[in-house]
Amino acid sequence: MAIRSQPIVAEPRKALRVYLHLKDRILSGALAPAQRMASEPDLETEHGVSRVTIRGALERLAEDGLVERRPGA
């Protein structure tokens, strides 16, 4: 029996929950423009989710123009 390799995908509901929370913080002014966001590991701990989920949420925020992603920043 062959085992199929599945791509790693964030659970949509968890990524949406993180996305909405971060979006709310941005739009409410809790995160100021140009303010550095917490690191991915810190966001993982804060939200109790995987890095894949955090990256999914951050990617969506970037697509919406709410954050600018900078590798290694």
PLY file of the C-alpha trace (Angstrom):
ply
format ascii 1.0
element vertex 73
property float x
property float y
property float z
element edge 72
property int vertex1
property int vertex2
end_header
0.00 0.00 0.00
1.47 3.33 -1.08
1.30 6.33 1.19
0.35 9.51 -0.59
2.24 12.63 0.28
-0.13 15.44 1.18
0.89 19.10 1.02
0.99 20.89 4.34
-2.02 23.18 4.46
-3.23 25.28 7.36
-6.65 24.44 8.73
-8.79 27.17 7.13
-10.83 28.00 10.22
-7.76 28.47 12.38
-6.00 30.61 9.77
-9.17 32.68 9.34
-9.43 33.17 13.12
-5.81 34.38 13.31
-6.25 36.55 10.20
-9.38 38.23 11.62
-7.71 38.82 14.99
-4.62 40.41 13.43
-6.72 42.40 10.95
-8.78 43.77 13.83
-5.62 44.79 15.70
-4.31 46.56 12.59
-7.55 48.37 11.76
-8.19 49.38 15.38
-4.75 50.97 15.62
-3.47 48.50 18.21
-0.70 47.80 15.69
0.57 51.09 14.30
1.70 51.51 10.69
5.34 50.40 10.26
5.27 48.71 13.70
6.92 45.32 13.66
4.55 42.48 14.25
5.46 39.68 16.62
7.62 36.92 15.15
6.01 33.80 13.67
7.05 31.68 16.69
5.57 34.27 19.06
2.33 34.37 17.07
2.24 30.56 17.14
2.42 30.61 20.93
-0.06 33.47 21.29
-2.68 31.78 19.10
-1.90 28.15 19.89
-1.55 27.18 16.23
1.16 25.92 13.87
3.56 28.04 11.87
1.78 26.93 8.68
-1.44 28.44 10.04
0.34 31.68 10.99
1.92 31.93 7.56
-1.47 31.43 5.93
-2.95 34.26 7.97
0.01 36.56 7.27
-0.12 35.78 3.55
-3.77 36.77 3.46
-3.02 40.02 5.33
-0.28 40.74 2.78
-2.68 40.03 -0.12
-5.10 42.52 1.43
-2.31 45.11 1.65
-2.46 45.24 5.45
1.08 44.01 6.09
4.32 43.92 4.19
6.23 40.67 4.55
10.00 40.88 4.73
11.95 37.63 5.01
14.28 37.69 7.98
12.90 40.98 9.28
0 1
1 2
2 3
3 4
4 5
5 6
6 7
7 8
8 9
9 10
10 11
11 12
12 13
13 14
14 15
15 16
16 17
17 18
18 19
19 20
20 21
21 22
22 23
23 24
24 25
25 26
26 27
27 28
28 29
29 30
30 31
31 32
32 33
33 34
34 35
35 36
36 37
37 38
38 39
39 40
40 41
41 42
42 43
43 44
44 45
45 46
46 47
47 48
48 49
49 50
50 51
51 52
52 53
53 54
54 55
55 56
56 57
57 58
58 59
59 60
60 61
61 62
62 63
63 64
64 65
65 66
66 67
67 68
68 69
69 70
70 71
71 72
